[in-house]
Amino acid sequence: MKEVKFSLVFRDMWQSAGKYQPRVDQLLKVAPAIIRMGCFDRVETNGGGFEQVNLLYGENPNRSVREWTKPFHEAGIQTHMLDRALNGLRMSPCPKDLRQLFYKVKKAQGTDITRIFCGLNDTRNIIPSIQYAKAAGMIAQASMCITHSPIHTVEYYVNLAKVLIDAGADEICLKDMAGIGRPDSLGKIVKGIKELKKDIVVQYHSHAGPGFCMASILEVCKNGCDYVDTAVAPLAWGTGHADIIAVQEMLKDAGFKVKEINMEAYMEVRTQIQEMMDDFLGYYCPELNRINNSLLVKPGLPGGMMGSLMTDLEENLASLNKWKEKHGQKPLTTDEILVKLFDEVAYVWPKVGYPCLVTPFSQYVKNLALMNVIQMEKGKERWSMIADTIWDMILGKAGRLPGPVAPELIEMAKAEGRQFLDTDPQENYPDDLDDYRQKMEEKGWPLGEDDEELFEYSMHPTQYEAYKSGKAKADFEADLAKRKAAKAAPAATEAELPKSITVNVGGQNYKVEIAYGNDLPAAAQSAAPAAPAGEGADLLAPLEGKFFRVKDTSETPKQVGDQVKEGDVVGYIEAMKTYNAIKADRDGTITAILVNSGDSVEEDDVIMKIG
């Protein structure tokens, strides 16, 4: 009788449902109940979005990881995390020295297993991480991103597994991040892997959304899978994962040896999850993410991305409908824009070479599709707005695409002077840890135990600076207060809603103004702009998002008085986790910068003046 073991993907449960992760006090409260359930040999405790989003609401993720992994170690349960190979824990590629530090820090913090994946399945990105993880004493679980296309066949995946095993991978994960792997094919892939190396550990990760997951779990287990990822209600199913109860009962009936579930502890975990949602996390979990949707089979968007997609889509739809109202057009509903978006993703995906739709490439493809939809709804051309990071994917800067790029995009690249690459992606990202170490010393910031604060700053510089300044917490508290007020009194007039809150950051109280609809906070109405208004033509925001003068510390921000040429990048708008370049539309001199870095802007807001 073959034994199948279970992992609780607690981090991914939250990422697949919404935008944020629990606070460390909430994590420590739920850990004993998870342990008492008695059915889990592994728990996913951190990785991917976990660390970045904690910074966004003002909590240090290093403390969270150290304290969160500790009770599981004491109970003999392994902890595992998700990492993005060349990208580490972020959306953009990392230098080699940061990648090496990454594994040393995570091992020291108590993480046992690292699930390494590359959305391109480019082994040049995965194999170095296998080596770095093993050198740090971690179990290197090499992942194959599962998708369904003419290129991604059973043979493709078995051959990929062989390369990863030969490179020293301790385990193989089938990362079915969108749940669109077909059960029969998945079973054949696992069988092929076990024929390569009978004792290699295989773990299966799937999302429930499209509806294949239970059949897929049964097929992979019948063919030798060792571990299955599961969830706990009320965050099971929907864009999340299959519930442990259903999976355990199905496998038990099929003759597998599985651990029993302490149902009293299960109910306690379930209750605590609901309490976390009621506290604040539920305000960032759109209802559509709580249901299964077979429309996801066609675009293949991953469950982990759907958590944030619906939140982002609310803002994009509101902005688009504002434009439509201004131009006398009928507004779109959420369902209408979703169908348009899903259709456009299915159109765009083959055109950009079939990257597996997983972070960051799922966001790139989705963002490109959404930009196309928005631009076409406004009567503009498809492909009229492509962010530099999306071009990097198309050009091969971050790795080799599985399929060919469409001729029209190749022509666009040539017209813009962009070069296609096929060199080792790591060569494009030089070491920079010493630069960050120097910056921290200059600021008087401690490097942290095992250099973990240096790691955090280098990995997420913009978010870390916002965390250290208190801006992240203040912005989060203001947004949460607005959401709570809107939910508590949906019919209230604006006069009845709160106009400000007081946020305590590091013992210092800050008053934060709250705006509703199109209004600016009162403080912003009376505050002086970032630079005196000058003469010249308005440079308008091309889309809604947050304005930044630079996208990373390697750039020098434009200043009033700087000369610019038409097409020069003068700033960025961060929208949907992508920095979209703002380009000068004429030659001239910057005479005014009217928005501060980090400020929210709407489409057609005046960003600068160029004389």
C-alpha positions as CSV (number, residue, x, y, z in Angstrom):
1,M,0.0,0.0,0.0
2,K,1.7,3.2,-1.2
3,E,1.7,6.2,1.3
4,V,0.8,9.7,0.1
5,K,1.8,12.6,2.3
6,F,0.2,16.0,2.6
7,S,1.5,19.5,2.6
8,L,-0.6,22.6,3.7
9,V,0.2,25.5,1.3
10,F,-0.8,28.1,3.9
11,R,1.0,30.9,2.2
12,D,-0.4,30.2,-1.2
13,M,-3.9,29.8,0.2
14,W,-3.8,33.5,1.1
15,Q,-2.1,34.6,-2.1
16,S,-4.6,32.8,-4.2
17,A,-7.5,34.4,-2.3
18,G,-6.4,38.0,-2.1
19,K,-3.6,40.5,-1.7
20,Y,-2.1,40.1,1.8
21,Q,-0.8,37.5,4.2
22,P,-1.6,37.2,7.9
23,R,0.4,39.1,10.6
24,V,3.0,37.2,12.6
25,D,0.8,37.1,15.7
26,Q,-2.0,35.5,13.6
27,L,0.5,33.0,12.2
28,L,1.7,32.0,15.6
29,K,-1.8,31.6,17.0
30,V,-2.9,29.2,14.2
31,A,0.3,27.1,14.1
32,P,-0.5,24.8,17.1
33,A,-3.9,24.0,15.6
34,I,-2.4,23.1,12.2
35,I,0.1,20.8,14.0
36,R,-2.7,19.2,16.0
37,M,-4.5,18.3,12.8
38,G,-1.9,15.5,12.6
39,C,-2.2,15.0,8.8
40,F,0.6,17.3,7.5
41,D,4.2,16.3,6.9
42,R,5.0,19.7,5.3
43,V,3.7,23.3,5.6
44,E,4.5,26.1,3.1
45,T,5.4,28.9,5.4
46,N,6.8,31.7,3.2
47,G,8.3,32.7,-0.2
48,G,7.1,34.5,-3.3
49,G,4.6,37.2,-2.5
50,F,4.7,36.5,1.3
51,E,7.8,38.6,2.0
52,Q,6.9,41.5,-0.3
53,V,3.3,42.0,0.9
54,N,4.3,42.0,4.6
55,L,6.5,45.0,3.8
56,L,3.6,46.7,2.1
57,Y,1.5,46.8,5.3
58,G,4.5,47.6,7.5
59,E,5.6,44.3,9.0
60,N,9.1,42.8,8.9
61,P,8.9,39.5,7.1
62,N,12.2,38.3,8.5
63,R,10.7,38.2,12.0
64,S,7.6,36.5,10.6
65,V,9.6,33.7,8.9
66,R,11.8,33.0,11.9
67,E,8.9,32.8,14.3
68,W,6.5,31.0,11.9
69,T,8.8,28.1,11.0
70,K,9.9,27.4,14.6
71,P,6.7,25.5,15.9
72,F,6.7,23.3,12.9
73,H,10.3,22.3,13.4
74,E,9.6,21.5,17.0
75,A,6.8,19.2,15.8
76,G,8.9,17.5,13.2
77,I,7.1,19.0,10.3
78,Q,9.1,20.2,7.3
79,T,8.7,23.8,6.1
80,H,8.9,24.8,2.5
81,M,8.8,28.0,0.5
82,L,8.3,29.1,-3.1
83,D,11.2,30.9,-4.9
84,R,11.4,32.2,-8.5
85,A,15.0,31.1,-9.5
86,L,16.5,34.1,-11.3
87,N,13.9,36.4,-9.7
88,G,14.4,35.2,-6.2
89,L,11.4,36.5,-4.3
90,R,10.4,39.4,-6.6
91,M,9.1,40.2,-10.0
92,S,12.4,41.2,-11.6
93,P,15.7,39.3,-12.0
94,C,18.3,39.2,-9.2
95,P,22.1,39.5,-9.3
96,K,24.1,36.3,-8.5
97,D,25.4,37.6,-5.1
98,L,21.8,38.3,-4.0
99,R,20.6,34.8,-5.1
100,Q,23.4,33.2,-3.1
101,L,22.6,35.2,0.0
102,F,18.9,34.3,-0.4
103,Y,19.4,30.6,0.4
104,K,21.8,31.3,3.3
105,V,19.3,33.6,4.9
106,K,16.3,31.3,4.4
107,K,18.1,28.3,5.8
108,A,19.2,30.3,8.8
109,Q,15.6,31.5,9.3
110,G,14.3,27.9,9.5
111,T,13.1,27.0,6.0
112,D,13.9,23.4,5.0
113,I,12.8,23.1,1.4
114,T,12.9,25.6,-1.5
115,R,10.6,25.1,-4.4
116,I,12.6,26.6,-7.3
117,F,10.7,27.5,-10.5
118,C,11.2,29.5,-13.6
119,G,8.2,30.5,-15.6
120,L,10.1,29.8,-18.8
121,N,11.3,26.4,-17.5
122,D,14.8,27.6,-18.5
123,T,17.2,25.3,-16.8
124,R,19.9,28.0,-17.0
125,N,17.9,29.8,-14.3
126,I,16.9,26.8,-12.2
127,I,20.2,24.9,-12.0
128,P,22.2,27.6,-10.2
129,S,19.5,27.9,-7.6
130,I,19.6,24.1,-7.1
131,Q,23.4,24.5,-6.4
132,Y,23.0,27.6,-4.1
133,A,20.2,25.9,-2.1
134,K,22.2,22.7,-1.6
135,A,25.3,24.6,-0.6
136,A,23.3,26.4,2.0
137,G,22.0,23.1,3.4
138,M,18.4,23.3,2.0
139,I,16.5,20.6,0.2
140,A,16.4,21.7,-3.5
141,Q,13.0,20.9,-5.0
142,A,13.2,21.7,-8.7
143,S,9.8,22.7,-10.1
144,M,8.4,22.2,-13.6
145,C,5.7,24.8,-14.4
146,I,2.8,22.9,-15.9
147,T,0.7,24.3,-18.7
148,H,-1.2,23.1,-21.7
149,S,0.0,24.0,-25.2
150,P,1.3,22.4,-28.4
151,I,4.8,22.8,-27.0
152,H,4.3,21.5,-23.4
153,T,3.9,17.8,-24.0
154,V,4.5,14.8,-21.8
155,E,7.9,14.2,-23.5
156,Y,8.8,17.8,-22.9
157,Y,8.3,17.5,-19.2
158,V,10.0,14.1,-18.7
159,N,13.0,15.4,-20.6
160,L,13.0,18.5,-18.4
161,A,12.9,16.4,-15.3
162,K,15.9,14.4,-16.4
163,V,18.0,17.6,-16.8
164,L,17.0,18.8,-13.4
165,I,17.7,15.4,-11.7
166,D,21.0,15.1,-13.4
167,A,21.8,18.7,-12.2
168,G,21.4,17.5,-8.6
169,A,17.7,18.3,-7.7
170,D,16.7,16.5,-4.5
171,E,13.0,16.5,-5.5
172,I,10.8,17.3,-8.4
173,C,7.6,19.4,-8.1
174,L,4.9,19.5,-10.8
175,K,3.7,23.1,-10.3
176,D,0.3,23.1,-11.9
177,M,-0.2,26.8,-10.9
178,A,-3.3,27.4,-13.0
179,G,-4.8,23.9,-12.5
180,I,-5.0,23.4,-16.3
181,G,-2.8,20.4,-16.5
182,R,-4.9,17.5,-17.9
183,P,-5.1,14.5,-15.5
184,D,-4.1,11.8,-18.0
185,S,-1.0,13.7,-19.1
186,L,0.0,14.6,-15.5
187,G,-0.2,10.9,-14.6
188,K,2.1,10.0,-17.6
189,I,4.6,12.7,-16.6
190,V,4.9,11.4,-13.0
191,K,5.2,7.8,-14.4
192,G,8.0,9.0,-16.7
193,I,9.8,10.8,-13.8
194,K,9.7,7.6,-11.6
195,E,11.1,5.6,-14.5
196,L,14.0,8.0,-14.7
197,K,14.7,7.6,-10.9
198,K,12.5,5.4,-8.9
199,D,13.3,7.0,-5.5
200,I,13.1,10.7,-6.5
201,V,10.5,12.5,-4.4
202,V,7.7,14.0,-6.5
203,Q,5.3,16.6,-5.1
204,Y,2.1,17.8,-6.9
205,H,0.8,21.3,-6.6
206,S,-2.5,22.3,-8.3
207,H,-5.2,24.9,-8.1
208,A,-8.9,24.1,-8.0
209,G,-10.3,26.9,-10.2
210,P,-10.7,25.3,-13.6
211,G,-12.0,22.0,-12.2
212,F,-9.4,19.4,-13.0
213,C,-7.6,19.2,-9.7
214,M,-9.2,16.2,-8.0
215,A,-8.9,14.0,-11.0
216,S,-5.3,15.2,-11.5
217,I,-4.4,14.4,-7.8
218,L,-5.8,10.9,-8.2
219,E,-3.9,10.3,-11.5
220,V,-0.5,11.5,-10.2
221,C,-0.9,9.5,-7.0
222,K,-1.7,6.3,-9.0
223,N,1.6,6.9,-10.9
224,G,3.8,7.3,-7.9
225,C,3.4,10.9,-6.5
226,D,4.7,11.2,-2.9
227,Y,3.3,14.5,-1.7
228,V,0.2,16.5,-2.5
229,D,-0.5,20.1,-1.7
230,T,-3.8,20.9,0.0
231,A,-5.7,23.7,1.7
232,V,-8.2,24.3,4.5
233,A,-11.6,25.9,4.2
234,P,-12.7,28.7,4.0
235,L,-9.7,29.2,1.7
236,A,-10.0,25.9,-0.2
237,W,-11.4,25.6,-3.7
238,G,-12.1,28.7,-5.9
239,T,-8.8,30.1,-7.2
240,G,-7.1,28.2,-4.3
241,H,-6.5,24.5,-3.7
242,A,-8.4,21.3,-2.9
243,D,-9.5,20.9,0.7
244,I,-7.5,18.4,2.7
245,I,-10.7,16.5,3.7
246,A,-11.8,15.7,0.2
247,V,-8.3,14.8,-0.9
248,Q,-7.7,12.5,2.1
249,E,-11.0,10.7,1.7
250,M,-10.5,10.2,-2.1
251,L,-7.1,8.7,-1.7
252,K,-8.1,6.6,1.3
253,D,-10.9,5.1,-0.8
254,A,-8.4,4.4,-3.7
255,G,-6.3,2.3,-1.3
256,F,-3.5,4.7,-0.4
257,K,-2.1,5.0,3.0
258,V,-2.8,8.5,4.3
259,K,-2.8,10.1,7.7
260,E,-6.0,10.8,9.6
261,I,-7.3,14.3,10.2
262,N,-8.1,15.6,13.7
263,M,-11.4,17.2,12.9
264,E,-11.6,19.3,16.1
265,A,-8.3,20.9,15.1
266,Y,-9.4,21.3,11.5
267,M,-12.4,23.3,12.7
268,E,-10.2,25.4,14.9
269,V,-8.0,26.2,11.9
270,R,-11.0,27.0,9.8
271,T,-12.4,29.3,12.5
272,Q,-9.1,31.1,12.9
273,I,-8.8,31.7,9.1
274,Q,-12.3,33.2,9.2
275,E,-11.3,35.5,12.1
276,M,-8.2,36.6,10.1
277,M,-10.5,37.5,7.2
278,D,-12.9,39.3,9.4
279,D,-9.9,41.3,11.0
280,F,-8.5,42.7,7.7
281,L,-7.5,40.1,5.2
282,G,-11.0,39.5,3.9
283,Y,-11.2,43.1,2.7
284,Y,-8.7,42.1,0.1
285,C,-10.3,38.8,-1.0
286,P,-12.7,39.4,-3.9
287,E,-15.8,37.2,-3.9
288,L,-15.1,35.9,-7.4
289,N,-12.0,34.2,-6.1
290,R,-14.1,32.1,-3.9
291,I,-15.7,30.1,-6.7
292,N,-14.5,27.7,-9.4
293,N,-14.6,28.9,-12.9
294,S,-14.0,26.8,-16.0
295,L,-13.5,29.9,-18.1
296,L,-9.9,29.8,-16.6
297,V,-9.2,26.7,-18.7
298,K,-8.8,28.9,-21.8
299,P,-6.5,31.7,-20.5
300,G,-4.7,29.4,-18.0
301,L,-4.1,32.2,-15.5
302,P,-2.7,30.9,-12.2
303,G,-4.5,30.8,-8.9
304,G,-1.8,32.7,-7.2
305,M,-2.2,35.6,-9.6
306,M,-6.0,35.6,-9.5
307,G,-5.8,36.7,-5.8
308,S,-4.5,40.1,-6.8
309,L,-6.0,40.3,-10.3
310,M,-9.5,41.0,-9.1
311,T,-8.4,43.7,-6.7
312,D,-6.3,45.3,-9.5
313,L,-9.2,44.9,-12.0
314,E,-11.6,46.9,-9.8
315,E,-9.3,50.0,-10.1
316,N,-8.7,49.5,-13.9
317,L,-12.3,49.0,-14.6
318,A,-13.3,52.1,-12.6
319,S,-10.7,54.1,-14.5
320,L,-11.8,52.7,-17.9
321,N,-15.5,53.4,-17.2
322,K,-14.6,56.9,-16.1
323,W,-13.1,57.4,-19.5
324,K,-16.1,55.9,-21.2
325,E,-18.5,58.1,-19.3
326,K,-16.5,61.2,-20.3
327,H,-16.7,60.1,-23.9
328,G,-20.4,59.2,-23.9
329,Q,-19.9,55.4,-24.0
330,K,-21.7,52.6,-22.1
331,P,-19.6,51.3,-19.1
332,L,-18.4,47.7,-18.9
333,T,-19.4,45.3,-16.1
334,T,-16.8,43.2,-14.3
335,D,-18.0,40.1,-16.1
336,E,-17.7,41.8,-19.5
337,I,-14.1,43.0,-19.0
338,L,-13.2,39.6,-17.5
339,V,-14.3,37.8,-20.7
340,K,-12.5,40.3,-22.8
341,L,-9.4,39.9,-20.7
342,F,-9.5,36.1,-20.8
343,D,-10.0,36.1,-24.6
344,E,-7.1,38.6,-25.0
345,V,-4.8,36.5,-22.8
346,A,-5.5,33.5,-25.0
347,Y,-4.7,35.6,-28.1
348,V,-1.5,37.2,-26.7
349,W,0.0,34.1,-25.1
350,P,1.1,32.3,-28.3
351,K,2.2,35.6,-29.8
352,V,4.8,36.1,-27.0
353,G,6.2,32.5,-27.2
354,Y,4.1,30.4,-24.8
355,P,5.8,31.4,-21.5
356,C,4.3,29.4,-18.6
357,L,1.7,31.6,-17.0
358,V,3.3,31.9,-13.6
359,T,5.0,34.9,-11.8
360,P,6.3,37.1,-13.2
361,F,5.3,36.0,-16.8
362,S,1.6,35.5,-15.9
363,Q,1.5,39.1,-14.8
364,Y,3.4,40.2,-17.9
365,V,1.0,38.4,-20.2
366,K,-2.0,39.5,-18.3
367,N,-0.9,43.1,-18.1
368,L,-0.1,43.1,-21.8
369,A,-3.6,41.6,-22.5
370,L,-5.3,44.1,-20.2
371,M,-3.4,47.1,-21.7
372,N,-4.5,45.8,-25.1
373,V,-8.1,45.6,-24.0
374,I,-8.1,49.0,-22.5
375,Q,-6.4,50.6,-25.4
376,M,-8.7,49.0,-27.9
377,E,-11.8,50.0,-25.9
378,K,-10.5,53.6,-26.3
379,G,-10.1,53.1,-30.1
380,K,-6.4,52.7,-30.0
381,E,-4.1,50.0,-31.5
382,R,-3.3,46.7,-29.9
383,W,0.3,46.6,-28.6
384,S,0.4,50.4,-28.1
385,M,1.7,50.1,-24.6
386,I,4.3,47.5,-23.7
387,A,6.3,48.0,-20.5
388,D,10.1,47.5,-20.6
389,T,9.9,44.4,-18.3
390,I,7.5,42.8,-20.8
391,W,9.8,43.6,-23.6
392,D,12.6,42.0,-21.6
393,M,10.5,38.7,-21.6
394,I,9.8,39.0,-25.3
395,L,13.5,39.7,-26.1
396,G,14.8,36.8,-24.0
397,K,16.6,38.9,-21.4
398,A,15.3,36.8,-18.5
399,G,15.5,33.4,-20.3
400,R,14.6,31.5,-23.5
401,L,10.9,31.5,-24.4
402,P,9.5,28.0,-25.2
403,G,8.1,29.1,-28.5
404,P,8.7,31.6,-31.3
405,V,7.7,35.3,-31.0
406,A,5.1,36.6,-33.4
407,P,6.4,38.4,-36.5
408,E,4.6,41.6,-35.7
409,L,6.3,41.9,-32.3
410,I,9.7,41.1,-33.9
411,E,9.1,44.0,-36.4
412,M,8.1,46.3,-33.5
413,A,11.3,45.4,-31.6
414,K,13.4,46.1,-34.7
415,A,11.7,49.4,-35.2
416,E,12.4,50.5,-31.7
417,G,16.0,49.3,-31.8
418,R,15.5,46.5,-29.4
419,Q,17.8,43.4,-29.5
420,F,16.9,39.8,-29.0
421,L,19.2,37.8,-26.6
422,D,20.1,34.2,-26.0
423,T,23.0,34.5,-23.6
424,D,22.9,33.2,-20.0
425,P,20.3,35.5,-18.4
426,Q,22.4,35.9,-15.2
427,E,25.0,37.8,-17.3
428,N,22.5,40.7,-17.7
429,Y,22.3,41.4,-14.0
430,P,25.6,42.4,-12.3
431,D,26.2,41.9,-8.6
432,D,25.1,44.8,-6.4
433,L,25.1,43.6,-2.7
434,D,28.0,45.8,-1.8
435,D,26.1,48.9,-3.1
436,Y,23.2,48.0,-0.8
437,R,25.5,47.3,2.1
438,Q,27.0,50.7,1.7
439,K,23.6,52.4,1.4
440,M,22.5,50.7,4.7
441,E,25.6,51.8,6.5
442,E,25.1,55.4,5.3
443,K,21.5,55.3,6.5
444,G,22.5,53.7,9.8
445,W,20.3,50.7,9.1
446,P,21.5,47.4,10.7
447,L,22.3,44.5,8.3
448,G,20.3,42.2,10.5
449,E,20.9,38.7,11.9
450,D,22.6,36.6,9.2
451,D,22.5,39.7,6.9
452,E,18.7,39.2,6.6
453,E,17.9,42.9,6.5
454,L,20.5,43.4,3.8
455,F,18.8,40.6,1.9
456,E,15.4,42.2,2.3
457,Y,16.5,45.7,1.2
458,S,18.4,44.3,-1.8
459,M,15.5,42.0,-2.8
460,H,12.7,44.7,-2.4
461,P,14.3,48.1,-2.3
462,T,11.3,50.3,-2.9
463,Q,9.0,48.4,-0.5
464,Y,11.7,48.2,2.1
465,E,12.3,51.9,2.1
466,A,8.5,52.5,2.4
467,Y,8.5,50.0,5.3
468,K,11.4,51.8,7.1
469,S,9.9,55.3,6.6
470,G,6.5,54.2,7.9
471,K,4.8,55.2,4.6
472,A,3.9,51.5,3.9
473,K,2.0,51.2,7.1
474,A,0.3,54.6,6.9
475,D,-0.8,53.9,3.3
476,F,-2.1,50.5,4.2
477,E,-4.0,51.7,7.3
478,A,-5.6,54.5,5.3
479,D,-6.7,52.0,2.5
480,L,-8.0,49.5,5.0
481,A,-10.0,52.2,6.9
482,K,-11.5,53.3,3.6
483,R,-12.5,49.7,2.7
484,K,-14.0,49.0,6.2
485,A,-16.0,52.3,6.1
486,A,-17.3,51.5,2.6
487,K,-18.4,48.0,3.7
488,A,-19.9,49.0,7.0
489,A,-22.0,51.8,5.5
490,P,-22.3,51.2,1.7
491,A,-25.2,53.6,1.5
492,A,-23.5,56.4,3.5
493,T,-22.9,59.7,2.0
494,E,-19.3,60.9,1.6
495,A,-20.0,63.4,4.4
496,E,-20.6,60.5,6.8
497,L,-17.4,58.6,5.9
498,P,-14.2,59.2,7.8
499,K,-11.9,61.8,6.3
500,S,-8.7,60.9,8.2
501,I,-7.2,58.3,10.6
502,T,-4.2,58.5,12.9
503,V,-1.5,55.8,12.4
504,N,1.2,55.0,14.9
505,V,4.5,54.1,13.3
506,G,7.5,53.4,15.5
507,G,5.9,55.4,18.4
508,Q,5.2,58.4,16.2
509,N,1.6,59.4,15.3
510,Y,0.8,60.4,11.7
511,K,-2.5,61.8,10.6
512,V,-3.5,60.3,7.2
513,E,-6.1,61.9,5.0
514,I,-8.5,59.6,3.2
515,A,-10.0,60.4,-0.2
516,Y,-13.1,58.9,-1.9
517,G,-13.9,58.8,-5.6
518,N,-12.1,61.5,-7.6
519,D,-11.4,63.8,-4.7
520,L,-8.0,64.6,-3.4
521,P,-7.3,64.6,0.4
522,A,-7.7,68.1,1.9
523,A,-4.0,68.2,2.7
524,A,-3.1,67.4,-0.9
525,Q,-5.4,70.2,-2.1
526,S,-3.6,72.8,-0.1
527,A,-0.1,71.4,-0.3
528,A,2.5,72.8,-2.6
529,P,3.4,70.7,-5.6
530,A,6.7,68.9,-5.8
531,A,8.2,71.7,-7.9
532,P,6.9,75.2,-8.8
533,A,4.6,75.2,-11.7
534,G,6.4,76.3,-14.8
535,E,5.6,77.2,-18.4
536,G,5.2,74.6,-21.0
537,A,3.1,71.7,-22.3
538,D,1.5,69.2,-20.0
539,L,2.8,65.7,-19.9
540,L,-0.1,63.4,-19.0
541,A,-0.2,60.1,-17.2
542,P,-0.8,57.4,-19.7
543,L,-2.6,55.2,-17.2
544,E,-3.7,54.9,-13.6
545,G,-1.3,53.8,-10.9
546,K,1.5,55.1,-8.6
547,F,4.0,57.6,-10.0
548,F,7.7,57.0,-9.4
549,R,10.6,59.1,-10.7
550,V,12.8,56.0,-11.0
551,K,12.1,52.3,-10.9
552,D,15.3,51.3,-9.0
553,T,18.3,52.9,-7.3
554,S,20.5,52.5,-10.4
555,E,18.6,55.3,-12.1
556,T,19.1,59.1,-11.6
557,P,15.7,60.9,-11.3
558,K,14.9,63.7,-13.7
559,Q,15.0,67.2,-12.2
560,V,13.4,70.5,-13.0
561,G,15.8,72.1,-15.5
562,D,16.8,68.9,-17.2
563,Q,16.9,68.8,-21.0
564,V,15.0,65.9,-22.5
565,K,14.5,64.5,-26.0
566,E,11.2,63.2,-27.4
567,G,11.0,59.5,-26.3
568,D,13.3,59.9,-23.2
569,V,12.0,58.1,-20.1
570,V,11.1,60.8,-17.5
571,G,9.4,58.6,-14.9
572,Y,7.2,55.5,-14.3
573,I,3.8,54.5,-13.3
574,E,3.6,51.3,-11.3
575,A,0.4,49.5,-12.1
576,M,-0.3,45.8,-11.7
577,K,3.2,45.1,-10.4
578,T,4.8,46.5,-13.5
579,Y,6.7,49.8,-14.0
580,N,5.3,51.5,-17.2
581,A,7.7,54.1,-18.6
582,I,6.5,57.7,-19.1
583,K,8.2,59.2,-22.1
584,A,8.7,62.8,-23.1
585,D,6.4,63.6,-26.0
586,R,8.6,66.5,-27.2
587,D,12.1,67.9,-27.0
588,G,12.5,70.6,-24.3
589,T,13.2,71.4,-20.7
590,I,11.4,70.0,-17.6
591,T,9.9,73.1,-16.1
592,A,7.8,71.5,-13.4
593,I,7.3,68.1,-11.7
594,L,3.8,68.1,-10.3
595,V,3.6,64.7,-8.6
596,N,5.7,63.2,-5.8
597,S,7.2,59.7,-6.0
598,G,4.7,57.2,-4.6
599,D,1.6,59.4,-5.3
600,S,-1.4,57.8,-6.9
601,V,-2.3,59.3,-10.3
602,E,-5.2,58.8,-12.7
603,E,-5.0,58.6,-16.4
604,D,-4.5,62.0,-18.0
605,D,-3.4,63.6,-14.7
606,V,-0.6,66.2,-15.4
607,I,2.7,64.7,-14.3
608,M,5.2,67.2,-15.6
609,K,5.5,70.3,-17.8
610,I,8.0,70.4,-20.6
611,G,8.8,73.8,-22.1
